[in-house]
Amino acid sequence: MLTAVQAGAYLHHLHLYTPDPAGLASFYAEVMDMAVVDLQSGPRGGTFMLAGPGRRLILSDGPAKTLGHAGFALRDQDGLDGLCARAEAHGLAPTPIVTPLFGPGAFAVTDPDHNTIVFGLAQPEPPRRGLRGPVQHLTLATKSVRAIEGFYAEKLGFAVADRVVDATGRVTTCFMRGNHEHHNLACFLQDRAGIDHHAYEAGEWDTIRDWADRFAAHGVTLMWGPGRHGPGNNLFIFIEDPDGNWIEVSAELEVIHDRPVKEWPHEERTLNLWGRAIMRS
Ligand SMILES: [Fe+2]
């Protein structure tokens, strides 16, 4: 039985639902520098699989701004077996799943907000050209940070990196990690459940500039940033896709080895050390 951290869990791909798979695929291809690598016919243009260097996205027909699943890859077969055993032992009923992006043995679990999370082993992929920015974290919106933290941290063994706590002692944000990256999964307290945003890690400031120039060339304006988050200390810019999904391009995300969990105050400065923040609650 292994924790998600021992199994080396990292965000590998996302499956988003959209009422317009073809339209959203064009956006991610052009603006997010990905290519359609597979297309399965079906309603409203079918299922699109897009890929760029380190980033993969599946788009298929469904309500806007909803998660099909998040795919977390594990370091090796022992990691996969060990995390599956842990999910089983904690009553999460891991379900075998066949997906083209993971090898045999992948399994799915469902969190308290009905988000589907798939764990598996990454498949070899051809080298891909494009702007640097592997998909790096998924942030959920939830009405119960406690329930989401309980599921991912206590049951699956993601490690809590930081929490944001308001004046009444209520946890409004929890950042969790499956490896040394400060967070590859987080949740924000909101009056709804679903996706808050997903992020690509550009690594360094100059690459954020290149992404912003790319967005400008496609007429996409920044909706937030540039700024620097307190928790994770990462530089960021945000844009919105045509469905209203928030996309973050980040750099310099903290790498954690051993340090205590930090509690941050629920205020704008926590979410943006440089200026204004988009508060979720
Ligand atoms: Fe983020």
Residues whose N, C-alpha, C, O or C-beta is under 5 A from the ligand:
A	BS01	LIG	A199 E248
